[in-house]
Structures are given as structure tokens and as C-alpha cells.
Amino acid sequence: MIDEDAGQIVEGTVFHVEEMRQGHGMGTMTAYRVAEVRQIVRRFSGKYGQLLRKVLLVPVALADDVGDLRIDDLDVN
């Protein structure tokens, strides 16, 4: 779930997420493709509402990682 309103994130877009948490591979980058975007408007009492955007991400292989693959990694069960 992405808290910010990110209108440029549409289905099919590929972007990178950089890990910034200590102890979780800080500095590593992972590429994701947006598989689905669901926008929800929450209504509250009065004239107030909130836009919630849920984004389903699918990891994709980076070109640098593909060179490290072995034939066993590509074997489909």
C-alpha cells in the first residue's frame, strides 16, 4: 500500500524500490512491475474523504541479476 498519491504509478510501470532499513539489506534495489492499481475513496462524516491507492507489485529480474542465473534457476516445474 502506498500512502502518497502517486498518479504516475499505473499498470505496467516498472520502478525500483531501494531498501533503507538497517538489517534488511540496506541499499539493495529491487525492480517491480505494477500488476494492478486499485483506487478507493473513503467517505467520512461531513464533506471529508480520503483517497487510498493499493498497488499490487510483481518483482522483475534486473539485467545485472540475469547474468547470475544458472540453468537450475530457469527450470520450470
N, C-alpha and C positions, 0 to 999 in steps of 0.2 A: 504494500500500500504506500503510495506516495502522498505525503501531506501537502506539498506545494502544488499549486496549479501549474502544470507543465503541458501547455497546449501543443508543444512540438512533439510530444510522445504519442505517436499514432501506430496502429498495427503495421508491422513490417519494419519499423525503425530498428536499427542496431545501435546500441550505445554501450559504453564501458562503465563499470562500477569499480571504483577504487576503494579497497578495504582500508579503513582508517582506525580500526580498533586494535589496541595493543593485545598481543597474544592470539590474534586471529589472522595472521599473515599480513600484517600491516604493510601497505604499499603495493600489494598484488592487485592486478587488474583482471577482471573477468568481463567478457563480452556477452551481451544478452540481446535477444531479438524479442520485440514486443509481439506476443501472440494474440492478446485480446485486451481491449480497454473498455472498462465499464464505468460509466459516469452516473452517479447517484446524487440527487438533490434531496437533502433532508429539510423538511419543513418544521418550524418551531412555532410557538405561540406568537401572535403579532405578525409583523412583516419580515421576520428574520428567517434565513435559511442558510444552508451550508452545502457547498459542492464537495463531494467525495469522489475521487478518481481512483479506481482499483485497476492495477496493471498486472497482467499475467505475463511473466518473463520466461523465456526458454534460453538456457545457456547455449552459446555457439562457440565453436573452436576458433581460436586466434591463429593466424598464419604461422606465428612463431611456435605454437604448440603442435601444429600438424606435423612439423618436421621431427618431433619427438615420438610420434606414434609408431607402434610396432604392428605387425600383421595381426597379432592376437587382439589388439585394441579395435581393429576394424572388423573382426569376425562377428557376424550377426547370428544370434541364436535362433 
